[in-house]
Amino acid sequence: MSTQMSPLIVTVTLHFAKGYIGEPYWPAREKVITIRKGSGVDRARSESKRTQALKAYLDAQDLTMEDYQALEANASRPFYTTPAGEIVIPSHHLHGMMAGAAAQAPAAIRPAKPEQIRTILEWGDLPTGKFKADGLWERFVRNPLTNQRRLQSSQYIEEVRATGTLAIHDAAQEKKIREFVAWAGREMGVGAARKMGWGRFVIVAWGA
C-alpha cells in the first residue's frame, strides 16, 4: 500500500517594487456586461435615452435600478481581500502566472509542463499588509476596432511585500522551483497591466 508524501511547505515573501494592480473579473462584472449589451444602453445617443433603455431592460428582467447599481459596485471592487479587508494576491492569479511561465520559461528552469504545474506546487493567498489603494494610475487606452482612445483608471498598491506559503509536492525540485518563481516574477508578473511593469516581483525571503 503506497503512502503519499506530505508537501514541503515554504514561506515566501515577494517584493513588488513598482506595485500591484488586481482588477479582478468578478461574476458581477459579467452580469453588468450582459445587462449593458442586452439593453443597448451604450448605443443610445443621449443620456435620457440611455436611462430609458436601461430601465426598460431591467424592468423586463424584474430588476431595479438599485439592483443594477449594487452589481456595478460589486463589479468595480479593485482587489481581492480577506474578510477583515486586507488586500491579498489570490492563489488563482499566482497559479495562472505559473502556468503562463511554464509555457514560456527556458526548459532548464521549467519544473513541469503548463498542464502539470499545479501537481508539483500550490500557492496560498498572499496577504499584502495593505487595506486600501495607494494611488490611481490613469492612462489612455486605444480601442483597436475604432482607433479611439479612452481614459482608463486602475487603483494600485505600491512597495508591496506579500508573504504566504507555497506547497511543493516534489521537494527534490525546490531549488529549481525557486529559480522558476524568480523568473516568473522578473519576466511575467502577476495581476493586471503586467506589460507596463506592474505585478513584477523579486523573492526576498524563502524558507521552510
Order of alpha helices (4+ residues) and beta strands (2+ residues): beta-alpha-alpha-alpha-beta-beta-alpha-beta-beta-beta-beta-beta-alpha-beta
